[in-house]
Amino acid sequence: MNRPALIASDVDGTLLDDDEKVTPRTHAVVHAAVADGAQFVLATGRPPRWVQPVVDALGFAPMTVCANGAVIYDPATDRIVSARTLSAEMLAELSDIATWVIPGAGLAVERVGESAHDAATPQFVSSPGYEHAWLNPDNTEVSMADLLSAPAIKLLIRKAGARSGDMAAVLARHIGDRADITYSTDNGLIEVMPVGVSKASGIEELTRPLDIAADEVITFGDMPNDIPMLRWAGLGVAMAHAHPEALAAADEVTLTNNQEGVARVLERWWDS
């Protein structure tokens, strides 16, 4: 493709290495691209409150597609620009289906307020006994009634010891077109999103006012939650270690995150 007008990168397993760092080489080429006029966007499953360490590592605050596309977040002003949510009624319906078809699963929801750390909005609330999939749990346990009492940007379904792909396949057969299912890890966690919400829809929301077409966009990712943006962009690039479905969806495969795969592709157009 010609020089990209916009670069959108997944964070974990893609932009960051396994030590959760942006390497000097990646840092340099991203800054070179931005200095040359390219837009740079983060596209992540992370909620806004987990974006600041990435901003610190980059050394600037790009617009961020959070929660697999449900939230557009501006870290430069700490402002939630937009949010797409599942209604309380839909959450109740989905939770009934999930607990029926995936016995023993725990449930949690993510919510957002007006900023990344809006104290007025409990942001990550879970059912009693919910087992966090990550090493930095910050959930607050509440009753199921409280869990389902307000709209949420996503519903998380967690079953330790299960495979996320298997869980997603089972649930998809029962929820039909009520919502969309994705996952960013295969350790027993799936995420249920409002219909039509994905990283691709979030990136498109940012490109539209900039008059940037999809064929001017390059995206980088490694997991099933990256598939919509890998397919949507003019050039979708998967990491060498990516999930098989992400590899199949990509136009191209680069090296791993630990081998600076993002930088190696961007250096076609910009010196690092």
PAKEZA-110539 format. One line per 10 residues: number of its first residue (from 0); their letters; for each residue z, y, x of N, C-alpha, C. Coordinates in steps of 0.1 Angstrom, whole numbers, padded with zeros to 4 digits, m for minus. Layout:
<rs>
NUM> a> Z/Y/X/Z/Y/X/Z/Y/X ~ ...
</rs>
This chain:
<rs>
0> mnrpaliasd> 0000/m0012/0008/0000/0000/0000/0000/0012/0009 ~ m0003/0024/0003/m0002/0037/0010/0013/0040/0012 ~ 0016/0050/0019/0030/0054/0021/0037/0055/0008 ~ 0048/0048/0006/0055/0048/m0007/0061/0062/m0010 ~ 0060/0066/m0022/0066/0078/m0027/0081/0076/m0029 ~ 0085/0063/m0033/0099/0060/m0036/0102/0046/m0031 ~ 0114/0045/m0024/0119/0033/m0019/0132/0030/m0028 ~ 0132/0018/m0033/0144/0014/m0041/0149/0001/m0035 ~ 0162/0001/m0030/0167/m0011/m0024/0180/m0016/m0030 ~ 0180/m0029/m0032/0193/m0036/m0035/0202/m0033/m0024
10> vdgtllddde> 0215/m0035/m0026/0225/m0032/m0016/0230/m0045/m0009 ~ 0237/m0054/m0016/0244/m0065/m0010/0233/m0076/m0007 ~ 0233/m0081/0005/0223/m0091/0009/0210/m0085/0012 ~ 0208/m0072/0011/0195/m0066/0013/0196/m0054/0023 ~ 0201/m0043/0018/0203/m0031/0026/0214/m0033/0036 ~ 0225/m0039/0031/0237/m0041/0040/0235/m0055/0047 ~ 0240/m0055/0059/0241/m0069/0066/0253/m0076/0061 ~ 0256/m0088/0066/0267/m0096/0061/0281/m0090/0064 ~ 0281/m0080/0073/0294/m0073/0076/0295/m0060/0067 ~ 0286/m0059/0057/0286/m0048/0047/0283/m0035/0054
20> kvtprthavv> 0275/m0035/0064/0271/m0023/0072/0256/m0020/0071 ~ 0253/m0007/0072/0239/m0003/0074/0237/m0002/0089 ~ 0228/m0011/0095/0226/m0011/0109/0220/0002/0114 ~ 0222/0006/0126/0216/0018/0132/0200/0019/0129 ~ 0194/0008/0131/0179/0008/0129/0176/0011/0114 ~ 0183/0004/0105/0180/0007/0091/0183/0021/0087 ~ 0195/0026/0092/0199/0040/0090/0188/0049/0095 ~ 0183/0047/0106/0173/0056/0112/0160/0057/0104 ~ 0155/0045/0100/0142/0045/0093/0144/0051/0079 ~ 0155/0048/0072/0157/0054/0059/0158/0069/0060
30> haavadgaqf> 0165/0074/0070/0165/0089/0072/0152/0095/0075 ~ 0144/0088/0083/0130/0092/0086/0122/0093/0074 ~ 0123/0083/0065/0115/0083/0053/0119/0095/0044 ~ 0132/0097/0042/0137/0108/0034/0133/0122/0040 ~ 0133/0123/0053/0129/0136/0059/0115/0138/0057 ~ 0107/0128/0056/0092/0129/0054/0089/0131/0039 ~ 0099/0132/0030/0096/0135/0016/0097/0123/0007 ~ 0099/0111/0012/0100/0099/0003/0114/0100/m0004 ~ 0114/0095/m0017/0126/0094/m0024/0133/0080/m0021 ~ 0146/0080/m0020/0153/0068/m0017/0163/0066/m0028
40> vlatgrpprw> 0163/0054/m0034/0172/0050/m0045/0179/0037/m0042 ~ 0192/0037/m0045/0199/0024/m0045/0198/0018/m0058 ~ 0196/0004/m0059/0195/m0003/m0071/0204/m0015/m0070 ~ 0215/m0015/m0077/0225/m0025/m0074/0232/m0030/m0087 ~ 0238/m0042/m0086/0246/m0047/m0096/0260/m0040/m0096 ~ 0263/m0034/m0085/0277/m0028/m0084/0279/m0017/m0095 ~ 0291/m0015/m0099/0294/m0004/m0108/0295/0009/m0099 ~ 0295/0020/m0106/0296/0033/m0098/0308/0034/m0088 ~ 0319/0028/m0092/0331/0030/m0084/0330/0022/m0070 ~ 0320/0013/m0069/0318/0006/m0057/0306/0012/m0048
50> vqpvvdalgf> 0301/0023/m0052/0290/0029/m0045/0294/0037/m0033 ~ 0305/0044/m0033/0309/0053/m0022/0308/0047/m0008 ~ 0313/0035/m0006/0311/0029/0008/0297/0028/0013 ~ 0288/0026/0004/0273/0025/0007/0268/0039/0011 ~ 0272/0049/0003/0269/0063/0006/0274/0067/0019 ~ 0287/0064/0022/0293/0067/0035/0285/0061/0047 ~ 0280/0048/0045/0273/0041/0055/0259/0047/0057 ~ 0253/0052/0046/0240/0058/0047/0240/0072/0053 ~ 0251/0079/0050/0252/0093/0055/0246/0103/0046 ~ 0242/0099/0034/0237/0108/0023/0239/0101/0010
60> apmtvcanga> 0237/0108/m0001/0241/0103/m0014/0229/0102/m0023 ~ 0221/0091/m0022/0209/0089/m0031/0213/0086/m0045 ~ 0204/0090/m0054/0206/0085/m0068/0207/0070/m0068 ~ 0215/0065/m0078/0218/0051/m0078/0217/0045/m0091 ~ 0209/0034/m0092/0208/0026/m0104/0219/0015/m0103 ~ 0229/0016/m0111/0241/0008/m0111/0241/m0003/m0122 ~ 0249/m0013/m0120/0252/m0023/m0131/0239/m0029/m0136 ~ 0230/m0032/m0126/0217/m0038/m0130/0208/m0030/m0139 ~ 0209/m0017/m0138/0201/m0008/m0146/0208/m0002/m0157 ~ 0220/m0006/m0161/0226/0000/m0173/0231/0014/m0170
70> viydpatdri> 0233/0018/m0158/0239/0031/m0155/0230/0038/m0144 ~ 0228/0051/m0146/0222/0060/m0136/0234/0069/m0131 ~ 0236/0068/m0118/0248/0075/m0113/0243/0084/m0101 ~ 0248/0096/m0101/0246/0106/m0091/0258/0107/m0082 ~ 0259/0100/m0070/0271/0101/m0062/0273/0114/m0055 ~ 0262/0122/m0054/0264/0136/m0048/0273/0145/m0057 ~ 0273/0143/m0070/0281/0151/m0079/0291/0142/m0086 ~ 0292/0129/m0083/0301/0120/m0090/0299/0121/m0105 ~ 0287/0119/m0109/0284/0121/m0124/0276/0109/m0129 ~ 0281/0104/m0140/0273/0094/m0148/0262/0101/m0155
80> vsartlsaem> 0249/0099/m0151/0238/0106/m0157/0235/0100/m0171 ~ 0234/0086/m0171/0231/0079/m0184/0237/0065/m0183 ~ 0239/0060/m0195/0245/0046/m0196/0239/0040/m0208 ~ 0236/0027/m0207/0231/0019/m0218/0242/0008/m0220 ~ 0246/0006/m0233/0257/m0002/m0236/0254/m0013/m0246 ~ 0262/m0023/m0246/0264/m0033/m0256/0274/m0028/m0266 ~ 0271/m0028/m0279/0281/m0024/m0289/0293/m0033/m0290 ~ 0303/m0028/m0295/0315/m0037/m0297/0312/m0049/m0306 ~ 0303/m0047/m0316/0300/m0058/m0325/0291/m0068/m0317 ~ 0282/m0064/m0309/0274/m0073/m0301/0283/m0080/m0291
90> laelsdiatw> 0292/m0073/m0284/0301/m0080/m0275/0309/m0091/m0282 ~ 0314/m0089/m0294/0321/m0099/m0301/0312/m0111/m0304 ~ 0300/m0109/m0308/0291/m0120/m0311/0288/m0128/m0298 ~ 0285/m0120/m0287/0281/m0127/m0275/0293/m0135/m0269 ~ 0305/m0129/m0270/0317/m0136/m0265/0320/m0149/m0272 ~ 0317/m0149/m0285/0319/m0161/m0293/0309/m0172/m0288 ~ 0297/m0168/m0286/0287/m0178/m0282/0290/m0183/m0268 ~ 0294/m0174/m0259/0297/m0177/m0245/0309/m0187/m0244 ~ 0319/m0185/m0251/0331/m0193/m0250/0328/m0207/m0257 ~ 0319/m0207/m0266/0315/m0220/m0272/0306/m0228/m0263
100> vipgaglave> 0296/m0222/m0257/0286/m0230/m0249/0290/m0232/m0234 ~ 0300/m0224/m0230/0305/m0225/m0216/0320/m0226/m0217 ~ 0325/m0238/m0221/0340/m0240/m0223/0347/m0237/m0210 ~ 0358/m0230/m0211/0367/m0227/m0200/0363/m0214/m0192 ~ 0352/m0207/m0197/0348/m0195/m0190/0357/m0183/m0193 ~ 0359/m0175/m0184/0366/m0162/m0186/0356/m0151/m0188 ~ 0361/m0141/m0196/0352/m0130/m0199/0358/m0117/m0194 ~ 0349/m0108/m0190/0353/m0094/m0186/0342/m0085/m0190 ~ 0345/m0072/m0191/0335/m0062/m0194/0336/m0050/m0184 ~ 0325/m0044/m0182/0325/m0031/m0174/0322/m0020/m0183
110> rvgesahdaa> 0329/m0009/m0182/0327/0003/m0189/0326/0015/m0179 ~ 0320/0026/m0183/0320/0038/m0175/0324/0050/m0184 ~ 0330/0060/m0177/0333/0072/m0183/0323/0083/m0178 ~ 0328/0094/m0174/0319/0105/m0170/0317/0105/m0155 ~ 0326/0098/m0147/0325/0098/m0133/0328/0083/m0128 ~ 0327/0081/m0115/0329/0068/m0110/0343/0063/m0112 ~ 0353/0072/m0111/0367/0068/m0112/0373/0076/m0124 ~ 0367/0075/m0135/0372/0082/m0147/0385/0076/m0152 ~ 0396/0082/m0150/0409/0076/m0153/0411/0074/m0168 ~ 0404/0082/m0176/0405/0081/m0190/0398/0068/m0196
120> tpqfvsspgy> 0390/0062/m0188/0383/0050/m0193/0386/0038/m0184 ~ 0394/0028/m0189/0396/0016/m0182/0383/0009/m0179 ~ 0379/0007/m0167/0365/0004/m0164/0362/m0011/m0163 ~ 0371/m0019/m0157/0369/m0033/m0156/0380/m0041/m0162 ~ 0378/m0045/m0174/0389/m0052/m0181/0385/m0067/m0184 ~ 0395/m0076/m0184/0391/m0090/m0184/0401/m0097/m0194 ~ 0397/m0109/m0198/0405/m0117/m0206/0417/m0123/m0197 ~ 0428/m0127/m0203/0439/m0133/m0195/0434/m0145/m0186 ~ 0438/m0145/m0174/0434/m0156/m0165/0421/m0155/m0159 ~ 0413/m0144/m0161/0400/m0143/m0155/0401/m0144/m0140
130> ehawlnpdnt> 0392/m0152/m0134/0392/m0154/m0120/0380/m0146/m0114 ~ 0383/m0136/m0106/0373/m0127/m0101/0364/m0135/m0091 ~ 0351/m0131/m0092/0341/m0138/m0083/0341/m0132/m0069 ~ 0347/m0120/m0067/0346/m0113/m0054/0360/m0113/m0048 ~ 0360/m0108/m0036/0373/m0108/m0028/0381/m0095/m0031 ~ 0376/m0086/m0038/0383/m0073/m0041/0385/m0071/m0056 ~ 0393/m0080/m0062/0395/m0079/m0077/0402/m0065/m0080 ~ 0396/m0059/m0091/0402/m0047/m0096/0402/m0047/m0111 ~ 0402/m0059/m0116/0402/m0060/m0131/0416/m0058/m0137 ~ 0417/m0054/m0149/0430/m0053/m0157/0429/m0062/m0168
140> evsmadllsa> 0438/m0072/m0169/0438/m0081/m0180/0443/m0075/m0193 ~ 0436/m0078/m0203/0439/m0073/m0217/0437/m0084/m0227 ~ 0441/m0082/m0239/0439/m0092/m0249/0424/m0092/m0253 ~ 0420/m0103/m0259/0406/m0104/m0263/0402/m0093/m0273 ~ 0411/m0089/m0281/0409/m0078/m0291/0406/m0065/m0283 ~ 0414/m0062/m0273/0411/m0050/m0265/0399/m0051/m0257 ~ 0396/m0063/m0252/0384/m0065/m0244/0371/m0061/m0252 ~ 0371/m0065/m0264/0359/m0063/m0273/0360/m0051/m0282 ~ 0369/m0042/m0279/0371/m0031/m0288/0362/m0019/m0286 ~ 0355/m0018/m0275/0347/m0007/m0273/0334/m0011/m0266
150> paikllirka> 0323/m0003/m0267/0310/m0006/m0260/0312/m0008/m0245 ~ 0303/m0016/m0239/0304/m0019/m0225/0290/m0019/m0219 ~ 0289/m0016/m0206/0276/m0016/m0200/0272/m0031/m0196 ~ 0281/m0040/m0195/0278/m0054/m0193/0290/m0063/m0197 ~ 0286/m0075/m0200/0296/m0085/m0203/0295/m0095/m0191 ~ 0306/m0098/m0185/0306/m0108/m0174/0312/m0121/m0179 ~ 0306/m0132/m0175/0311/m0145/m0179/0313/m0153/m0166 ~ 0325/m0158/m0164/0329/m0164/m0151/0335/m0177/m0153 ~ 0330/m0187/m0146/0335/m0201/m0146/0335/m0206/m0131 ~ 0347/m0206/m0125/0348/m0210/m0111/0343/m0225/m0110
160> garsgdmaav> 0335/m0227/m0099/0330/m0240/m0096/0317/m0243/m0103 ~ 0313/m0235/m0112/0300/m0237/m0119/0289/m0230/m0111 ~ 0276/m0233/m0114/0265/m0226/m0108/0260/m0215/m0118 ~ 0258/m0203/m0113/0253/m0192/m0122/0240/m0196/m0129 ~ 0231/m0201/m0121/0218/m0205/m0127/0219/m0214/m0139 ~ 0228/m0224/m0138/0230/m0234/m0149/0236/m0227/m0161 ~ 0246/m0218/m0158/0253/m0211/m0169/0243/m0202/m0176 ~ 0234/m0195/m0169/0224/m0186/m0175/0215/m0194/m0184 ~ 0210/m0206/m0179/0201/m0214/m0186/0207/m0219/m0199 ~ 0219/m0223/m0199/0226/m0228/m0211/0228/m0216/m0221
170> larhigdrad> 0233/m0205/m0216/0235/m0194/m0225/0223/m0188/m0231 ~ 0212/m0188/m0223/0199/m0182/m0228/0194/m0190/m0241 ~ 0197/m0202/m0241/0192/m0210/m0253/0199/m0206/m0266 ~ 0210/m0200/m0265/0218/m0197/m0277/0218/m0182/m0281 ~ 0216/m0173/m0271/0216/m0159/m0275/0203/m0153/m0279 ~ 0192/m0160/m0276/0179/m0155/m0280/0176/m0141/m0275 ~ 0172/m0133/m0284/0168/m0119/m0280/0179/m0109/m0282 ~ 0191/m0114/m0284/0203/m0104/m0286/0206/m0096/m0274 ~ 0204/m0102/m0262/0207/m0095/m0249/0199/m0102/m0238 ~ 0200/m0096/m0226/0194/m0101/m0214/0204/m0107/m0205
180> itystdngli> 0201/m0117/m0198/0211/m0124/m0189/0205/m0123/m0174 ~ 0214/m0120/m0165/0210/m0120/m0151/0222/m0125/m0143 ~ 0220/m0126/m0129/0231/m0129/m0120/0227/m0125/m0106 ~ 0237/m0121/m0098/0235/m0117/m0084/0242/m0126/m0074 ~ 0248/m0136/m0079/0254/m0146/m0070/0254/m0160/m0078 ~ 0254/m0171/m0071/0253/m0184/m0077/0267/m0191/m0077 ~ 0278/m0183/m0077/0291/m0189/m0077/0298/m0188/m0090 ~ 0291/m0191/m0101/0297/m0192/m0114/0300/m0178/m0121 ~ 0291/m0169/m0119/0292/m0156/m0126/0278/m0152/m0131 ~ 0277/m0149/m0144/0265/m0143/m0150/0269/m0130/m0157
190> evmpvgvska> 0259/m0122/m0159/0261/m0109/m0164/0251/m0107/m0176 ~ 0256/m0102/m0187/0248/m0101/m0199/0246/m0086/m0202 ~ 0234/m0082/m0203/0230/m0068/m0204/0224/m0064/m0217 ~ 0224/m0052/m0221/0216/m0048/m0233/0201/m0052/m0231 ~ 0195/m0054/m0242/0181/m0059/m0242/0172/m0048/m0235 ~ 0164/m0052/m0226/0155/m0043/m0219/0160/m0036/m0207 ~ 0173/m0038/m0204/0179/m0031/m0193/0178/m0040/m0180 ~ 0173/m0034/m0170/0172/m0041/m0157/0171/m0030/m0146 ~ 0171/m0035/m0134/0169/m0025/m0123/0156/m0018/m0124 ~ 0146/m0025/m0129/0133/m0019/m0131/0133/m0008/m0141
200> sgieeltrpl> 0140/m0010/m0152/0141/0001/m0162/0149/0013/m0157 ~ 0159/0010/m0149/0166/0021/m0143/0158/0029/m0133 ~ 0151/0022/m0124/0142/0029/m0115/0131/0037/m0122 ~ 0126/0031/m0132/0115/0039/m0140/0121/0051/m0146 ~ 0134/0051/m0150/0140/0063/m0156/0141/0074/m0146 ~ 0142/0070/m0133/0143/0080/m0122/0129/0085/m0118 ~ 0119/0076/m0119/0105/0080/m0114/0098/0088/m0124 ~ 0101/0086/m0137/0093/0093/m0148/0093/0108/m0146 ~ 0105/0115/m0145/0104/0130/m0143/0098/0134/m0130 ~ 0098/0125/m0120/0092/0128/m0107/0077/0126/m0107
210> diaadevitf> 0071/0121/m0118/0057/0118/m0119/0053/0108/m0107 ~ 0062/0098/m0105/0058/0087/m0095/0055/0075/m0103 ~ 0043/0069/m0100/0039/0057/m0107/0045/0045/m0100 ~ 0045/0034/m0107/0050/0021/m0102/0043/0017/m0089 ~ 0030/0019/m0089/0023/0015/m0077/0025/0023/m0064 ~ 0034/0034/m0066/0038/0042/m0054/0052/0038/m0050 ~ 0058/0028/m0056/0072/0024/m0054/0072/0011/m0046 ~ 0081/0010/m0036/0084/m0002/m0029/0099/m0006/m0032 ~ 0101/m0019/m0036/0115/m0023/m0039/0118/m0035/m0030 ~ 0131/m0036/m0027/0137/m0047/m0018/0148/m0054/m0026
220> gdmpndipml> 0148/m0067/m0026/0159/m0074/m0032/0160/m0089/m0028 ~ 0170/m0096/m0033/0172/m0110/m0029/0177/m0119/m0039 ~ 0180/m0114/m0051/0186/m0123/m0062/0179/m0121/m0075 ~ 0182/m0130/m0085/0175/m0129/m0098/0177/m0116/m0104 ~ 0188/m0108/m0103/0189/m0095/m0109/0179/m0085/m0103 ~ 0172/m0089/m0092/0162/m0080/m0085/0148/m0083/m0090 ~ 0146/m0095/m0097/0133/m0099/m0101/0125/m0089/m0109 ~ 0131/m0082/m0119/0123/m0072/m0127/0118/m0061/m0118 ~ 0125/m0056/m0108/0120/m0045/m0100/0111/m0050/m0090 ~ 0112/m0062/m0085/0102/m0068/m0076/0089/m0069/m0082
230> rwaglgvama> 0089/m0073/m0095/0076/m0075/m0102/0070/m0061/m0106 ~ 0079/m0052/m0110/0074/m0039/m0115/0068/m0030/m0104 ~ 0073/m0030/m0092/0069/m0021/m0082/0055/m0024/m0077 ~ 0049/m0014/m0071/0036/m0016/m0064/0037/m0026/m0053 ~ 0049/m0026/m0046/0051/m0036/m0036/0066/m0041/m0037 ~ 0068/m0053/m0041/0081/m0059/m0042/0083/m0068/m0031 ~ 0094/m0066/m0023/0097/m0073/m0011/0110/m0080/m0012 ~ 0109/m0094/m0010/0121/m0102/m0010/0126/m0105/0004 ~ 0139/m0106/0005/0144/m0110/0018/0142/m0125/0021 ~ 0141/m0129/0034/0138/m0143/0037/0148/m0153/0031
240> hahpealaaa> 0160/m0148/0030/0171/m0158/0024/0172/m0157/0009 ~ 0163/m0150/0003/0164/m0147/m0012/0164/m0160/m0020 ~ 0169/m0158/m0032/0169/m0169/m0042/0154/m0173/m0044 ~ 0152/m0186/m0047/0138/m0190/m0049/0130/m0183/m0059 ~ 0137/m0179/m0070/0130/m0172/m0081/0127/m0158/m0076 ~ 0135/m0151/m0068/0132/m0138/m0063/0120/m0139/m0053 ~ 0120/m0150/m0045/0109/m0152/m0035/0096/m0153/m0043 ~ 0096/m0161/m0054/0084/m0163/m0062/0079/m0150/m0069 ~ 0088/m0141/m0072/0085/m0129/m0079/0079/m0118/m0070 ~ 0082/m0119/m0057/0079/m0108/m0047/0064/m0109/m0043
250> devtltnnqe> 0059/m0097/m0039/0046/m0096/m0033/0046/m0100/m0018 ~ 0058/m0099/m0012/0059/m0101/0002/0073/m0106/0005 ~ 0075/m0113/0016/0088/m0117/0021/0090/m0111/0035 ~ 0101/m0104/0037/0105/m0099/0050/0116/m0108/0056 ~ 0122/m0103/0067/0132/m0111/0074/0145/m0109/0066 ~ 0156/m0115/0070/0169/m0114/0063/0175/m0101/0065 ~ 0186/m0099/0057/0194/m0086/0058/0200/m0085/0072 ~ 0204/m0096/0078/0210/m0096/0092/0199/m0094/0103 ~ 0187/m0096/0099/0176/m0093/0108/0169/m0080/0105 ~ 0175/m0072/0097/0170/m0058/0094/0156/m0058/0087
260> gvarvlerww> 0155/m0067/0078/0143/m0069/0071/0138/m0057/0064 ~ 0147/m0049/0058/0142/m0036/0051/0136/m0027/0061 ~ 0143/m0025/0073/0138/m0016/0083/0124/m0021/0088 ~ 0123/m0033/0090/0110/m0038/0096/0098/m0035/0087 ~ 0100/m0035/0074/0089/m0032/0065/0087/m0016/0065 ~ 0098/m0009/0064/0096/0006/0063/0090/0012/0076 ~ 0092/0005/0087/0087/0010/0100/0071/0010/0100 ~ 0065/0004/0090/0050/0005/0089/0046/0020/0087 ~ 0055/0027/0080/0051/0041/0077/0060/0051/0084 ~ 0072/0047/0089/0081/0057/0095/0087/0051/0108
270> ds> 0088/0060/0118/0094/0056/0130/0109/0056/0129 ~ 0116/0046/0134/0130/0046/0134/0136/0050/0147
</rs>
